[in-house]
């Protein structure tokens, strides 16, 4: 039997299109499935700041099944860059992972190598078995498609990573970089001030370097005007918002429009 259909994010990147994602911070298979039916390209699961452990196989499988049913992709941010953790996520069937808080090209290369059977013409460090990603040994094309379909990206969100951006972008088979303004604001001593020049200058450094290097660039969208501007500026992966953010806006609107009396 054949493996899953081609990776939707990879196809978007290869054709120069923009992939659109939503952060589901409820970690709900129902909402993952619903977002897929709505047409988003990927559902972002942030396992760094919340959610299940990527080692929790049954929970991750439920989320993957929901995504696979509707043809959307899971975009999974891992809690650290440990190659063992990354390989576990891939064997469960995750195809798009990105790493938090990296600071050097060596750290990124170690992770990317661990996700591949062949790495830049040399043997990779991915373990070969018959896990879910291989359909428990039933997928005849696993070895020919696994390296092609898996994307390993990294968040660039510290001053050291910004300083090393050119070396990071030169890592072979790097799938994408994701510009992270919030952690960068902490790193430059301006927590949550994402419009501070020290933050915006760093994000622009990342953007310019990624576009020049031809590495797909991801980022956060702060409203659709910002999303459209970033797409024009070369971003190829944009997160539109979060489940709780969307619900907050809708429910606060309902409550604000209610004309009856309500106690505090």
MARFIBA-873672 format. One record per residue (C-alpha): residue number from 1; chain; x, y negated, z. Coordinates in pm, 1 decimal, padded with zeros to 6 digits. Example, Ala and Ser with C-alpha at 12.3 -4.5 7.8 and 13.67 -1.06 7.14 Angstrom:
// MARFIBA-873672
> marpa_vexgu_u_v_w
> 1_A_01230.0_00450.0_00780.0
> 2_A_01367.0_00106.0_00714.0
END
This chain:
// MARFIBA-873672
> marpa_vexgu_u_v_w
> 1_A_00000.0_00000.0_00000.0
> 2_A_00101.7_-00360.6_-00048.2
> 3_A_00171.3_-00607.9_00231.6
> 4_A_-00039.3_-00917.7_00292.8
> 5_A_-00100.3_-01182.2_00024.0
> 6_A_00175.4_-01439.3_-00033.7
> 7_A_00251.9_-01689.7_00239.6
> 8_A_00028.4_-01992.3_00180.7
> 9_A_00276.8_-02236.0_00336.8
> 10_A_00562.7_-02107.1_00124.4
> 11_A_00353.2_-02145.2_-00188.3
> 12_A_00261.2_-02502.9_-00094.1
> 13_A_00626.2_-02590.0_-00036.6
> 14_A_00741.8_-02428.8_-00361.5
> 15_A_00484.0_-02614.9_-00569.8
> 16_A_00554.0_-02948.3_-00400.8
> 17_A_00208.3_-02966.3_-00244.5
> 18_A_00133.1_-03082.6_00108.3
> 19_A_00022.3_-02820.7_00360.8
> 20_A_-00227.2_-02935.2_00624.1
> 21_A_-00251.9_-02780.7_00969.9
> 22_A_-00452.6_-02817.2_01289.7
> 23_A_-00320.7_-02748.8_01639.5
> 24_A_-00549.4_-02508.8_01822.5
> 25_A_-00458.9_-02569.0_02184.9
> 26_A_-00736.3_-02338.8_02307.8
> 27_A_-00565.0_-02033.2_02152.9
> 28_A_-00901.5_-01897.6_02040.0
> 29_A_-00931.5_-01632.5_01764.4
> 30_A_-01279.1_-01768.9_01693.5
> 31_A_-01144.6_-02117.1_01624.2
> 32_A_-00849.6_-01985.0_01424.4
> 33_A_-01098.5_-01802.5_01203.5
> 34_A_-01323.7_-02108.7_01182.1
> 35_A_-01036.8_-02337.8_01082.8
> 36_A_-00950.2_-02091.4_00809.2
> 37_A_-01306.5_-02098.9_00678.6
> 38_A_-01290.1_-02479.3_00683.7
> 39_A_-00989.5_-02464.7_00452.7
> 40_A_-00683.6_-02567.8_00653.6
> 41_A_-00359.0_-02417.7_00531.9
> 42_A_-00225.1_-02329.9_00876.4
> 43_A_-00328.2_-02320.5_01240.5
> 44_A_-00052.3_-02434.1_01471.7
> 45_A_-00013.0_-02235.3_01792.9
> 46_A_00222.1_-02409.9_02033.7
> 47_A_00363.9_-02137.1_02257.7
> 48_A_00626.1_-02373.7_02395.7
> 49_A_00383.1_-02588.5_02593.8
> 50_A_00100.4_-02342.3_02655.8
> 51_A_-00087.2_-02038.5_02538.7
> 52_A_00000.3_-01670.0_02560.9
> 53_A_00346.9_-01525.2_02562.8
> 54_A_00463.4_-01426.3_02213.2
> 55_A_00549.7_-01095.8_02379.4
> 56_A_00178.2_-01036.7_02448.1
> 57_A_00116.0_-00811.4_02151.1
> 58_A_-00262.0_-00756.9_02179.8
> 59_A_-00338.7_-01127.9_02223.5
> 60_A_-00115.8_-01226.8_01931.8
> 61_A_-00271.1_-00956.7_01714.7
> 62_A_-00619.9_-01096.3_01775.9
> 63_A_-00503.2_-01441.2_01665.8
> 64_A_-00331.2_-01295.7_01359.9
> 65_A_-00637.7_-01093.4_01261.7
> 66_A_-00849.2_-01409.2_01273.3
> 67_A_-00604.3_-01595.2_01049.7
> 68_A_-00562.4_-01309.5_00805.5
> 69_A_-00937.2_-01266.6_00761.5
> 70_A_-00973.2_-01620.7_00630.0
> 71_A_-00644.3_-01644.2_00440.1
> 72_A_-00491.2_-01911.9_00658.1
> 73_A_-00145.9_-01896.4_00814.7
> 74_A_-00040.8_-01911.9_01177.0
> 75_A_00234.3_-02163.1_01244.1
> 76_A_00387.3_-02050.7_01572.3
> 77_A_00621.4_-02264.4_01778.7
> 78_A_00815.8_-02034.5_02005.9
> 79_A_00910.7_-02128.3_02362.9
> 80_A_01283.2_-02089.2_02292.2
> 81_A_01530.1_-01988.7_02021.2
> 82_A_01607.7_-01638.6_02151.1
> 83_A_01645.6_-01413.7_01842.9
> 84_A_01485.3_-01123.8_02033.3
> 85_A_01170.9_-01330.0_02085.9
> 86_A_01167.7_-01439.6_01722.5
> 87_A_01204.0_-01085.7_01593.0
> 88_A_00919.2_-00970.8_01817.1
> 89_A_00687.1_-01238.6_01676.2
> 90_A_00778.1_-01144.5_01319.5
> 91_A_00723.8_-00774.1_01380.0
> 92_A_00376.6_-00852.0_01515.2
> 93_A_00299.6_-01017.7_01180.5
> 94_A_00375.9_-01387.3_01232.0
> 95_A_00528.8_-01526.2_00913.1
> 96_A_00587.1_-01891.0_01005.7
> 97_A_00779.9_-01978.9_01318.1
> 98_A_00952.1_-02290.8_01431.0
> 99_A_01203.9_-02341.9_01703.8
> 100_A_01193.8_-02599.5_01983.0
> 101_A_01465.6_-02833.9_02103.0
> 102_A_01753.9_-02713.1_01889.8
> 103_A_02065.1_-02927.2_01888.5
> 104_A_02311.1_-02762.0_01649.3
> 105_A_02329.7_-02591.8_01313.3
> 106_A_02485.9_-02286.6_01479.7
> 107_A_02177.1_-02235.5_01695.4
> 108_A_01948.3_-02265.5_01393.9
> 109_A_02160.3_-02033.0_01181.6
> 110_A_02159.5_-01765.3_01452.3
> 111_A_01779.6_-01774.8_01461.9
> 112_A_01730.0_-01777.9_01085.2
> 113_A_01973.2_-01490.4_01040.1
> 114_A_01780.5_-01287.6_01298.7
> 115_A_01466.8_-01318.6_01084.4
> 116_A_01616.0_-01174.1_00766.9
> 117_A_01735.5_-00840.0_00637.1
> 118_A_01963.8_-01015.1_00388.0
> 119_A_02113.6_-01347.7_00483.9
> 120_A_02292.6_-01565.9_00230.7
> 121_A_02433.8_-01261.8_00055.3
> 122_A_02537.3_-01085.0_00376.5
> 123_A_02349.3_-00847.3_00608.1
> 124_A_02094.8_-01018.5_00827.4
> 125_A_02011.9_-00945.1_01190.7
> 126_A_01647.1_-00844.1_01166.4
> 127_A_01567.4_-00502.0_01303.6
> 128_A_01411.7_-00246.4_01068.6
> 129_A_01122.1_-00043.9_01203.8
> 130_A_00757.2_00026.4_01121.1
> 131_A_00567.6_-00240.1_01320.4
> 132_A_00245.1_-00418.8_01237.7
> 133_A_00425.7_-00648.0_00991.4
> 134_A_00509.7_-00335.9_00790.0
> 135_A_00155.7_-00202.7_00828.2
> 136_A_00303.0_00066.5_01053.5
> 137_A_00511.7_00203.4_00769.2
> 138_A_00239.7_00198.0_00503.7
> 139_A_00357.9_-00113.0_00316.4
> 140_A_00568.6_00003.9_00024.4
> 141_A_00690.3_-00347.4_-00061.2
> 142_A_00797.6_-00451.9_00289.1
> 143_A_01170.5_-00476.5_00224.8
> 144_A_01122.0_-00665.7_-00100.2
> 145_A_00874.1_-00917.3_00039.6
> 146_A_00964.0_-00972.0_00405.6
> 147_A_01259.2_-01204.7_00347.3
> 148_A_01066.7_-01397.3_00083.0
> 149_A_00750.5_-01447.7_00287.6
> 150_A_00895.4_-01539.3_00629.4
> 151_A_00965.8_-01906.0_00704.1
> 152_A_01178.2_-02009.8_01000.2
> 153_A_01181.0_-02381.3_01069.0
> 154_A_01300.5_-02600.4_01350.3
> 155_A_01177.9_-02902.7_01537.8
> 156_A_01422.8_-03193.1_01533.5
> 157_A_01336.4_-03371.5_01854.9
> 158_A_01650.5_-03460.5_02048.5
> 159_A_01916.5_-03727.4_01990.1
> 160_A_02178.3_-03454.9_01939.8
> 161_A_01966.9_-03284.2_01672.9
> 162_A_01917.2_-03615.1_01492.6
> 163_A_02291.9_-03670.9_01500.0
> 164_A_02348.0_-03322.7_01357.1
> 165_A_02063.2_-03338.7_01105.8
> 166_A_02276.9_-03299.4_00793.7
> 167_A_02443.6_-02983.8_00928.5
> 168_A_02106.3_-02842.8_01037.4
> 169_A_01957.0_-02904.9_00694.3
> 170_A_02248.8_-02721.9_00533.7
> 171_A_02169.6_-02394.1_00714.0
> 172_A_02097.2_-02132.5_00444.5
> 173_A_01734.7_-02017.7_00415.8
> 174_A_01602.4_-02279.1_00658.9
> 175_A_01229.4_-02289.9_00587.0
> 176_A_01149.3_-02644.4_00702.9
> 177_A_01220.9_-02906.8_00966.3
> 178_A_00956.7_-03071.5_01183.4
> 179_A_01013.8_-03423.5_01316.2
> 180_A_00919.2_-03444.1_01684.8
> 181_A_00867.6_-03800.4_01811.7
> 182_A_00745.3_-03722.0_02163.3
> 183_A_01044.3_-03525.5_02289.9
> 184_A_01268.9_-03766.9_02104.1
> 185_A_01111.4_-04052.9_02298.2
> 186_A_01209.4_-03877.3_02621.1
> 187_A_01559.6_-03816.2_02491.7
> 188_A_01620.1_-04183.0_02415.4
> 189_A_01485.5_-04290.4_02753.4
> 190_A_01148.7_-04419.1_02629.2
> 191_A_00897.6_-04147.1_02726.6
> 192_A_00577.9_-04159.0_02519.8
> 193_A_00686.1_-04480.4_02341.7
> 194_A_00682.8_-04320.8_01999.8
> 195_A_00669.4_-04661.2_01828.4
> 196_A_00990.4_-04778.4_01997.0
> 197_A_01263.9_-04856.9_01741.3
> 198_A_01498.0_-04596.9_01889.7
> 199_A_01233.0_-04332.4_01815.8
> 200_A_01113.0_-04458.2_01479.0
> 201_A_01472.4_-04500.0_01358.7
> 202_A_01544.6_-04139.0_01455.6
> 203_A_01234.5_-04010.4_01279.0
> 204_A_01325.5_-04207.3_00968.0
> 205_A_01675.9_-04057.5_00977.6
> 206_A_01520.1_-03711.7_00982.0
> 207_A_01277.2_-03797.5_00701.1
> 208_A_01537.5_-03946.2_00473.9
> 209_A_01785.1_-03662.6_00525.3
> 210_A_01525.8_-03388.7_00471.7
> 211_A_01389.7_-03544.7_00153.2
> 212_A_01740.8_-03590.7_00015.3
> 213_A_01834.2_-03232.1_00103.5
> 214_A_01516.0_-03090.9_-00048.1
> 215_A_01412.2_-02917.8_00276.4
> 216_A_01036.0_-02930.7_00345.9
> 217_A_00958.4_-03181.7_00618.6
> 218_A_00676.6_-03150.8_00871.6
> 219_A_00531.4_-03401.9_01111.8
> 220_A_00238.4_-03519.8_01316.9
> 221_A_-00042.5_-03721.0_01164.2
> 222_A_-00191.1_-04003.7_01369.4
> 223_A_-00510.3_-04061.7_01174.9
> 224_A_-00571.8_-04004.0_00807.3
> 225_A_-00411.7_-04330.9_00695.0
> 226_A_-00090.3_-04214.9_00861.1
> 227_A_-00125.5_-03866.7_00710.4
> 228_A_-00165.2_-04008.9_00360.0
> 229_A_00126.6_-04247.3_00405.1
> 230_A_00351.1_-03966.8_00525.7
> 231_A_00251.4_-03745.6_00234.3
> 232_A_00355.5_-04027.1_-00000.3
> 233_A_00683.2_-04059.8_00191.8
> 234_A_00782.4_-03698.5_00131.3
> 235_A_00633.0_-03498.1_00417.9
> 236_A_00522.9_-03152.6_00305.1
> 237_A_00358.8_-03023.9_00625.4
> 238_A_00128.6_-03249.0_00825.9
> 239_A_-00068.9_-03171.9_01137.6
> 240_A_-00407.4_-03342.4_01129.7
> 241_A_-00491.3_-03317.6_01499.7
> 242_A_-00588.7_-03073.9_01772.0
> 243_A_-00896.9_-02885.9_01883.4
> 244_A_-00923.9_-03076.8_02210.6
> 245_A_-00852.6_-03408.2_02038.9
> 246_A_-01132.2_-03349.8_01789.9
> 247_A_-01374.4_-03240.2_02061.0
> 248_A_-01285.8_-03538.5_02277.2
> 249_A_-01365.2_-03782.3_01999.1
> 250_A_-01697.1_-03618.4_01916.3
> 251_A_-01818.8_-03566.2_02273.4
> 252_A_-01715.5_-03913.8_02390.1
> 253_A_-01905.5_-04050.2_02091.3
> 254_A_-02216.3_-03854.2_02183.4
> 255_A_-02199.1_-03970.5_02544.4
> 256_A_-02134.9_-04330.1_02441.1
> 257_A_-02433.0_-04331.1_02206.1
> 258_A_-02674.3_-04189.3_02464.3
> 259_A_-02924.3_-04459.9_02555.8
> 260_A_-03068.8_-04302.8_02871.8
> 261_A_-02955.2_-04342.7_03229.0
> 262_A_-02663.0_-04130.2_03354.1
> 263_A_-02504.4_-04129.0_03698.3
> 264_A_-02127.5_-04149.7_03717.9
END
